[in-house]
Amino acid sequence: MVEKLPPEVIKELECVSRLHEQAVCDHEKCREFSEKLSDLLVRLEDMKFYRTADRLMSILINCSPKEASHCEKATFVGEMMKDIAKAVQKAAGK
């Protein structure tokens, strides 16, 4: 279960999710995705949304930006991002 997040956090999560779609074959975007997701994780922990933060931590554990190679877990991480984005939207009543 995901907590009901503020609208601005939901938008940020959606932006990070779209960024991952662009990052699959682009190392710089991949690194940017990892950094933004990490920043969002810290914000969620500060706001005491621990369940959602734990889900983002699971994604970050599987995210390992590599230079000059395709991400082996791009599809897995992408599906995890889609799942959490859907859950957050559902919790918000969207």
Helices and strands as residue ranges (DSSP letters): H 7-23, H 27-46, H 50-62, H 74-91
